[in-house]
């Protein structure tokens, strides 16, 4: 399976064992994607579970390997509630901290589903999708309100 880096266009080749390892890691953390690091620049290339499954099929992996990977699909997350953005714009990050990559953004009055909440006692973050976290309260400022 070939993964082309979005940044430097280097192609990283994954053999069946690498594909199976990625699927197992996705299952361990209950996500439908895996970030494949580029072998040249180190950037993360987010790859969906379906692409790994297609990679196993096109590599003609043993049927039992494909069946095992299909059976281990993570259960979908269920939204717990909704929040509404109260600031002009809000960054969406890969993890619940400001040191990780920005993966998107939200705007004032936008409503999103909450799948998980995390707090360190000072700041509160909400997971709004797979690998997508937004600060609900950060540095004492309220960024979102519950609906």
C-alpha positions as CSV (number, residue, x, y, z in Angstrom):
1,X,0.0,0.0,0.0
2,X,1.4,3.4,-0.9
3,X,0.8,6.6,1.2
4,X,1.7,9.8,-0.6
5,X,2.7,12.6,1.8
6,X,0.5,15.7,1.5
7,X,3.5,17.9,2.3
8,X,6.5,16.7,0.3
9,X,4.8,14.1,-2.0
10,X,7.2,11.3,-0.9
11,X,5.6,7.9,-1.2
12,X,5.7,5.6,1.9
13,X,5.2,2.0,1.1
14,X,3.4,-0.2,3.7
15,X,3.6,-4.0,3.6
16,X,0.7,-6.1,4.9
17,X,2.3,-6.2,8.4
18,X,2.4,-2.4,8.5
19,X,-1.3,-2.3,7.4
20,X,-2.3,-4.8,10.0
21,X,-0.4,-2.9,12.7
22,X,-2.1,0.3,11.8
23,X,-5.5,-1.3,12.0
24,X,-4.7,-2.8,15.4
25,X,-3.6,0.6,16.7
26,X,-6.8,2.2,15.4
27,X,-8.8,-0.5,17.2
28,X,-6.9,0.1,20.4
29,X,-7.9,3.7,20.5
30,X,-11.3,3.3,18.9
31,X,-10.6,5.6,15.9
32,X,-11.3,5.2,12.2
33,X,-8.0,6.7,11.0
34,X,-4.3,6.3,11.5
35,X,-1.6,9.0,11.0
36,X,1.2,7.5,8.8
37,X,4.4,9.5,9.3
38,X,6.2,10.4,6.1
39,X,9.6,8.7,5.8
40,X,11.2,11.8,4.4
41,X,9.7,14.9,6.2
42,X,8.0,13.3,9.2
43,X,4.6,15.0,8.6
44,X,1.5,12.9,9.6
45,X,-0.6,11.7,6.8
46,X,-4.1,10.9,8.1
47,X,-5.4,7.8,6.4
48,X,-8.9,6.4,6.9
49,X,-9.5,2.8,8.0
50,X,-11.2,2.0,4.6
51,X,-8.0,2.8,2.8
52,X,-6.1,0.3,4.9
53,X,-8.8,-2.3,4.3
54,X,-8.6,-1.6,0.5
55,X,-4.8,-1.9,0.8
56,X,-5.1,-5.3,2.3
57,X,-7.6,-6.4,-0.4
58,X,-5.5,-5.1,-3.2
59,X,-2.3,-6.7,-1.8
60,X,-4.2,-10.0,-1.8
61,X,-3.7,-10.5,1.9
62,X,-4.8,-13.9,3.4
63,X,-8.6,-14.0,3.7
64,X,-8.3,-14.7,7.5
65,X,-6.3,-11.5,7.9
66,X,-8.9,-9.4,6.0
67,X,-11.8,-11.1,8.0
68,X,-10.0,-10.3,11.3
69,X,-9.5,-6.7,10.3
70,X,-13.1,-6.3,9.3
71,X,-14.4,-7.9,12.5
72,X,-12.4,-5.6,14.7
73,X,-13.9,-2.4,13.4
74,X,-14.4,0.2,16.2
75,X,-17.9,0.9,17.4
76,X,-19.0,4.4,16.3
77,X,-19.0,7.1,18.8
78,X,-22.3,8.5,20.0
79,X,-22.7,12.2,20.6
80,X,-23.5,13.1,24.2
81,X,-24.7,16.7,23.6
82,X,-24.2,19.8,21.6
83,X,-22.2,23.0,22.2
84,X,-22.3,26.4,20.5
85,X,-19.3,28.5,19.8
86,X,-19.4,31.9,21.6
87,X,-16.2,33.5,20.3
88,X,-15.5,34.9,16.8
89,X,-13.4,31.9,15.7
90,X,-12.0,28.8,17.4
91,X,-9.3,26.4,16.3
92,X,-9.9,22.7,16.2
93,X,-6.9,20.7,17.2
94,X,-5.7,17.1,16.9
95,X,-5.5,16.7,20.7
96,X,-6.7,18.5,23.7
97,X,-3.8,21.0,23.9
98,X,-2.4,24.0,22.1
99,X,0.9,22.4,21.2
100,X,-0.6,20.0,18.6
101,X,-1.6,20.5,15.0
102,X,-4.6,22.6,14.0
103,X,-7.0,20.4,11.9
104,X,-9.9,22.8,11.4
105,X,-11.8,25.8,12.7
106,X,-15.2,26.8,14.0
107,X,-17.0,30.2,13.9
108,X,-19.3,32.1,16.3
109,X,-22.8,30.5,16.7
110,X,-21.7,27.3,15.1
111,X,-23.2,24.2,16.9
112,X,-21.3,20.9,17.0
113,X,-21.8,17.5,18.7
114,X,-19.7,16.6,21.7
115,X,-18.5,13.0,22.0
116,X,-16.1,13.4,25.0
117,X,-15.0,16.0,27.5
118,X,-11.6,16.4,29.0
119,X,-10.4,18.8,31.7
120,X,-7.2,19.4,33.7
121,X,-9.1,21.4,36.3
122,X,-8.3,24.7,34.6
123,X,-9.0,24.2,30.9
124,X,-11.9,22.2,29.4
125,X,-11.8,20.6,25.9
126,X,-14.5,18.7,23.9
127,X,-13.9,16.1,21.3
128,X,-16.1,17.0,18.4
129,X,-15.0,14.2,16.0
130,X,-12.2,11.7,15.5
131,X,-9.0,13.5,16.2
132,X,-10.8,16.8,16.6
133,X,-10.7,18.7,19.9
134,X,-11.9,22.3,20.6
135,X,-11.4,24.3,23.8
136,X,-14.6,24.9,25.6
137,X,-12.9,26.9,28.3
138,X,-9.3,28.0,28.0
139,X,-7.2,30.4,30.2
140,X,-10.4,31.4,32.0
141,X,-12.2,32.4,28.8
142,X,-15.4,30.6,27.9
143,X,-15.2,29.6,24.2
144,X,-18.4,27.5,23.9
145,X,-21.6,27.0,25.8
146,X,-23.7,23.8,26.2
147,X,-26.9,23.7,24.3
